[in-house]
Amino acid sequence: MSSLDSDLSTIRMVQPITPNEVAAGNSSENVRDSVRKSMEEMTNRFPQLVGLFEKDAGVSEGYTVGQHTEMVLGQFKKYFSEEDLPDTNLDLEDLEKAVILHDSGKGLAVESGEGKLAQHKYTIPILREILPQLGFSESKLELCCELV
């Protein structure tokens, strides 16, 4: 088995934190609290995100964009918050901000009738508006746009 196959097998075994676990505290309390704090800090600074996070994510489970974001951010914090990152110009704090914003335009894509797969068309302008205000250089911004 190659190293990549092994990594993929490990990733498949990771169970996601669901919105109910985040809300009920069944996940690590530190992770849950950290997720809520990070989301709150971002929405306090950028109130326009509140409405975007309340939108339907267009998934059969009925999650909102905010619930989806909490799950993804929970996974990021749970599994990568103490990991050494590959050599990029993004640190953990940068990646956390990118994770919070990664699907911020998904609800707009769903509402437009284009569907959730068109979310990049809506998310990238949001990244371009917000990330420079968070101190992201042009190269960091471009990398984040590529990641979403």
Backbone bond lengths (Angstrom), bond angles and torsions (degrees), N, CA, C in turn:
res aa  C-N    CA-C-N  psi(-1)  N-CA   C-N-CA  omega(-1)  CA-C   N-CA-C  phi
1 M - - - 1.448 - - 1.532 108.09 -
2 S 1.324 115.76 130.57 1.461 119.17 -179.95 1.521 110.60 -74.19
3 S 1.317 115.32 165.37 1.467 121.11 177.73 1.520 110.58 -60.01
4 L 1.351 117.21 -40.77 1.462 120.74 179.29 1.518 110.81 -63.57
5 D 1.334 117.69 -44.30 1.459 120.97 178.00 1.525 110.38 -59.77
6 S 1.312 116.56 -41.33 1.462 121.26 178.72 1.525 110.64 -63.24
7 D 1.340 116.57 -44.97 1.467 120.40 178.57 1.518 110.99 -61.37
8 L 1.343 116.85 -43.15 1.455 120.59 179.96 1.523 111.06 -64.95
9 S 1.320 117.88 -39.10 1.463 121.22 177.49 1.521 110.59 -62.14
10 T 1.308 116.51 -41.72 1.456 120.96 178.80 1.512 110.58 -64.11
11 I 1.338 117.14 -44.33 1.457 121.07 179.91 1.517 110.54 -61.58
12 R 1.316 118.04 -41.28 1.466 121.13 -179.50 1.530 112.03 -64.27
13 M 1.328 117.45 -27.07 1.460 120.91 -178.79 1.526 112.08 -79.99
14 V 1.338 118.50 -16.17 1.455 121.52 -178.81 1.519 108.86 -71.63
15 Q 1.312 116.19 124.12 1.451 121.00 179.27 1.517 109.82 -89.77
16 P 1.337 117.95 128.09 1.461 119.75 -178.17 1.527 112.02 -68.97
17 I 1.320 114.68 154.31 1.457 121.16 172.58 1.520 105.98 -83.87
18 T 1.313 117.57 122.77 1.458 121.48 -178.12 1.528 110.17 -87.26
19 P 1.353 117.64 163.44 1.462 119.52 176.84 1.529 112.16 -57.15
20 N 1.339 116.87 -36.86 1.464 119.57 179.40 1.524 111.33 -65.21
21 E 1.346 117.28 -38.08 1.463 120.37 177.60 1.515 110.84 -67.61
22 V 1.340 116.41 -40.24 1.464 119.37 178.12 1.525 109.11 -62.59
23 A 1.342 116.61 -45.22 1.464 120.60 -177.71 1.524 112.05 -70.12
24 A 1.335 117.07 -38.85 1.464 120.83 -175.31 1.518 113.46 -86.14
25 G 1.308 116.68 -13.12 1.458 119.03 179.39 1.511 113.52 81.69
26 N 1.350 117.82 19.47 1.460 120.16 179.56 1.525 112.16 -74.81
27 S 1.330 116.19 -18.35 1.461 118.93 174.49 1.515 107.33 -84.95
28 S 1.286 116.65 178.60 1.453 119.97 177.53 1.522 109.34 -54.16
29 E 1.316 116.19 128.21 1.459 119.94 -178.26 1.524 111.52 -59.91
30 N 1.304 117.31 -36.96 1.463 119.95 178.08 1.524 111.36 -63.24
31 V 1.323 117.15 -41.97 1.460 120.77 179.23 1.516 109.43 -64.76
32 R 1.320 117.00 -47.66 1.469 121.27 -179.05 1.521 110.81 -58.24
33 D 1.322 116.41 -48.16 1.461 120.39 -179.64 1.518 111.36 -64.02
34 S 1.307 116.33 -39.19 1.454 120.85 179.56 1.527 111.04 -65.98
35 V 1.334 117.34 -40.84 1.466 121.80 177.48 1.522 109.72 -60.82
36 R 1.314 116.52 -49.76 1.476 120.24 -179.44 1.531 111.27 -60.48
37 K 1.310 116.50 -43.07 1.460 120.52 -179.65 1.527 110.70 -63.18
38 S 1.314 116.97 -45.35 1.464 120.96 -179.73 1.527 111.52 -62.85
39 M 1.323 116.73 -43.67 1.465 120.79 179.09 1.532 110.24 -64.86
40 E 1.318 116.25 -42.31 1.460 120.80 -179.71 1.531 111.20 -64.38
41 E 1.318 116.87 -43.34 1.466 120.20 178.54 1.525 110.94 -60.18
42 M 1.322 116.81 -42.32 1.460 120.33 -178.24 1.533 110.80 -68.98
43 T 1.329 117.58 -43.28 1.469 118.91 -178.91 1.528 111.97 -73.38
44 N 1.316 118.24 -27.79 1.458 119.58 174.47 1.526 110.80 -66.87
45 R 1.303 115.82 -40.18 1.472 120.04 -179.32 1.521 111.70 -75.43
46 F 1.337 116.40 -33.76 1.466 121.60 -177.76 1.534 108.92 -128.65
47 P 1.340 117.03 80.71 1.472 120.58 -174.99 1.528 114.37 -58.48
48 Q 1.330 117.77 -23.16 1.458 120.16 178.75 1.530 111.84 -62.73
49 L 1.319 116.90 -19.08 1.464 120.02 179.15 1.527 112.39 -71.99
50 V 1.324 117.24 -26.57 1.472 120.06 -177.46 1.522 110.24 -55.85
51 G 1.320 117.17 -50.89 1.465 120.76 179.86 1.511 112.83 -63.34
52 L 1.329 116.64 -36.44 1.463 120.08 178.73 1.521 111.20 -67.19
53 F 1.340 116.90 -38.71 1.462 120.49 -179.67 1.531 112.33 -72.49
54 E 1.318 117.61 -19.84 1.473 121.09 179.00 1.521 112.36 -82.66
55 K 1.305 118.07 -11.63 1.466 122.06 -176.77 1.528 111.51 -74.19
56 D 1.330 113.94 155.69 1.461 122.69 177.20 1.526 109.40 -64.59
57 A 1.326 116.24 131.34 1.469 121.04 179.06 1.524 112.64 -81.06
58 G 1.333 117.19 -5.91 1.454 119.88 178.00 1.508 114.15 74.27
59 V 1.338 116.80 29.10 1.460 120.76 178.50 1.519 109.70 -113.18
60 S 1.318 116.13 153.00 1.466 120.87 -175.43 1.527 112.56 -62.53
61 E 1.342 116.94 -25.33 1.472 119.94 179.90 1.524 112.20 -73.88
62 G 1.334 117.70 -11.60 1.447 121.73 176.74 1.522 115.09 81.89
63 Y 1.327 118.23 17.57 1.460 121.26 179.96 1.523 111.08 -68.44
64 T 1.315 114.45 150.24 1.456 119.39 167.67 1.520 108.17 -84.08
65 V 1.316 115.76 168.03 1.464 119.89 176.46 1.530 109.41 -60.58
66 G 1.331 116.90 -39.23 1.467 120.61 179.34 1.521 112.52 -63.78
67 Q 1.327 117.22 -42.85 1.465 119.95 178.14 1.525 110.54 -63.75
68 H 1.319 116.00 -42.54 1.465 119.98 177.26 1.528 109.70 -60.58
69 T 1.318 116.17 -45.06 1.465 120.63 -179.23 1.521 110.91 -62.08
70 E 1.327 117.57 -41.20 1.466 120.96 177.16 1.524 110.87 -60.75
71 M 1.338 117.04 -40.93 1.470 119.54 179.15 1.526 111.15 -64.25
72 V 1.331 116.31 -46.68 1.464 120.22 -178.16 1.528 110.14 -65.45
73 L 1.325 116.47 -44.06 1.456 120.48 178.98 1.529 110.58 -63.66
74 G 1.324 117.02 -38.14 1.461 121.00 176.46 1.514 111.52 -60.91
75 Q 1.329 116.47 -42.91 1.468 120.47 177.79 1.522 110.32 -64.66
76 F 1.316 116.05 -43.75 1.462 119.92 179.18 1.520 110.50 -58.66
77 K 1.329 116.73 -49.50 1.463 120.69 -177.32 1.532 111.09 -67.25
78 K 1.318 115.98 -37.78 1.462 120.02 -177.71 1.524 112.04 -67.72
79 Y 1.311 116.74 -40.63 1.462 119.68 -171.70 1.521 115.49 -105.68
80 F 1.325 118.02 -18.91 1.459 118.58 -172.89 1.519 114.25 -125.10
81 S 1.307 119.53 -2.68 1.463 120.27 -174.20 1.525 113.12 -66.45
82 E 1.311 117.60 -21.07 1.463 119.19 179.80 1.526 111.99 -120.05
83 E 1.311 116.24 14.88 1.461 121.60 -179.89 1.524 110.49 -87.30
84 D 1.293 116.12 149.88 1.451 120.46 169.03 1.523 106.93 -76.21
85 L 1.308 115.75 133.60 1.450 120.69 -178.76 1.516 110.76 -91.17
86 P 1.336 115.88 154.72 1.463 117.89 172.67 1.533 109.11 -58.77
87 D 1.290 116.70 163.30 1.457 121.53 -177.64 1.531 109.84 -71.94
88 T 1.328 115.93 92.86 1.465 122.58 175.06 1.514 107.05 -130.72
89 N 1.313 116.35 175.63 1.450 118.53 176.76 1.523 111.23 -92.07
90 L 1.330 118.19 12.12 1.461 122.69 176.61 1.522 109.36 -106.16
91 D 1.331 115.95 130.05 1.454 119.34 174.62 1.531 108.76 -98.13
92 L 1.326 117.02 -179.45 1.468 120.70 -177.42 1.523 112.05 -59.91
93 E 1.311 117.43 -39.55 1.467 120.96 179.41 1.530 110.93 -64.02
94 D 1.330 116.90 -41.98 1.459 121.26 176.58 1.528 110.67 -61.66
95 L 1.323 115.82 -46.90 1.466 120.05 -179.07 1.523 111.36 -63.36
96 E 1.325 117.14 -37.27 1.464 119.96 177.80 1.527 110.22 -60.62
97 K 1.314 117.15 -43.90 1.468 120.62 178.73 1.523 110.53 -63.62
98 A 1.325 116.79 -41.05 1.463 120.49 177.88 1.524 111.13 -64.36
99 V 1.327 117.06 -39.21 1.467 120.82 178.02 1.536 109.87 -62.53
100 I 1.320 117.22 -43.48 1.468 120.17 179.85 1.525 110.99 -59.97
101 L 1.311 116.86 -36.42 1.466 120.94 -175.70 1.526 114.00 -95.55
102 H 1.326 118.39 -4.61 1.470 121.47 -167.50 1.517 115.10 -58.05
103 D 1.310 119.58 -29.97 1.468 122.65 179.66 1.526 111.66 -124.00
104 S 1.311 117.29 23.67 1.468 120.22 -174.58 1.525 113.02 -60.44
105 G 1.310 118.83 -24.05 1.456 121.61 178.45 1.513 114.52 -94.52
106 K 1.335 117.24 0.46 1.471 120.31 -175.59 1.527 112.41 -60.04
107 G 1.328 117.25 -43.38 1.467 120.15 -179.99 1.516 112.13 -63.15
108 L 1.324 117.36 -35.18 1.467 121.22 176.44 1.523 110.53 -65.04
109 A 1.320 116.94 -40.19 1.464 121.23 177.97 1.523 110.63 -64.29
110 V 1.325 116.39 -41.67 1.472 120.65 178.34 1.520 109.74 -63.55
111 E 1.338 116.83 -47.69 1.473 120.92 179.81 1.516 112.72 -61.84
112 S 1.322 117.07 -32.95 1.469 120.91 -177.56 1.526 111.84 -70.47
113 G 1.324 116.72 -16.32 1.454 120.95 -175.65 1.519 112.70 90.91
114 E 1.332 116.81 -5.82 1.461 120.03 179.44 1.523 111.84 -77.68
115 G 1.313 117.19 -19.97 1.456 121.59 178.57 1.511 112.66 92.65
116 K 1.324 114.64 162.23 1.462 121.06 -174.36 1.525 113.55 -62.78
117 L 1.319 118.00 -24.86 1.461 119.82 -178.98 1.530 112.38 -71.65
118 A 1.325 117.00 -13.53 1.467 121.22 176.54 1.524 111.32 -91.04
119 Q 1.319 117.11 9.55 1.466 120.73 -173.63 1.517 113.39 -59.98
120 H 1.310 118.94 -28.48 1.469 121.11 -178.06 1.523 111.24 -60.92
121 K 1.317 116.31 -35.63 1.459 122.14 177.96 1.533 110.66 -59.33
122 Y 1.322 116.84 -31.10 1.462 122.54 -178.20 1.526 112.74 -96.78
123 T 1.323 116.92 -31.29 1.461 121.04 -176.70 1.532 112.33 -75.92
124 I 1.307 117.83 -40.72 1.464 120.01 -175.51 1.535 112.16 -59.91
125 P 1.341 120.34 -42.56 1.476 118.14 175.85 1.541 112.91 -61.89
126 I 1.314 117.23 -32.02 1.470 120.82 177.24 1.525 109.24 -67.16
127 L 1.332 116.62 -44.29 1.469 120.32 176.45 1.524 110.52 -59.25
128 R 1.316 116.34 -43.67 1.471 120.91 -178.27 1.526 112.09 -65.83
129 E 1.315 116.60 -26.65 1.470 120.58 177.32 1.527 111.59 -80.44
130 I 1.328 116.75 -44.99 1.464 121.09 -169.35 1.527 113.75 -88.85
131 L 1.306 118.54 -44.72 1.465 120.00 -172.53 1.535 113.73 -60.23
132 P 1.331 120.03 -39.57 1.472 117.43 176.32 1.536 112.36 -61.77
133 Q 1.327 117.07 -31.85 1.464 120.63 177.37 1.525 111.50 -69.47
134 L 1.317 116.34 -17.61 1.467 121.88 177.04 1.528 111.38 -96.42
135 G 1.325 116.27 8.90 1.457 120.66 175.74 1.518 115.45 89.47
136 F 1.317 117.98 12.06 1.462 120.57 -179.82 1.517 110.17 -73.28
137 S 1.311 116.54 131.57 1.459 121.82 173.91 1.527 108.46 -71.04
138 E 1.318 115.91 169.14 1.465 120.72 178.09 1.530 110.57 -60.18
139 S 1.334 117.39 -40.29 1.467 119.30 -178.90 1.526 111.51 -67.91
140 K 1.330 117.82 -38.70 1.469 120.31 176.36 1.528 110.57 -66.24
141 L 1.327 116.24 -41.52 1.467 120.78 178.36 1.523 110.68 -60.13
142 E 1.311 117.23 -46.31 1.465 120.91 -179.26 1.528 111.19 -63.17
143 L 1.307 117.48 -40.01 1.460 120.73 177.99 1.534 110.16 -63.01
144 C 1.314 117.58 -43.98 1.467 121.01 178.71 1.532 111.26 -62.86
145 C 1.326 117.14 -40.44 1.451 120.52 177.40 1.525 110.86 -62.83
146 E 1.313 116.93 -37.33 1.462 120.50 176.84 1.518 111.50 -67.91
147 L 1.332 116.89 -35.60 1.464 120.31 -178.48 1.517 112.45 -67.84
148 V 1.326 117.55 -32.96 1.467 118.89 179.71 1.506 110.06 -86.24
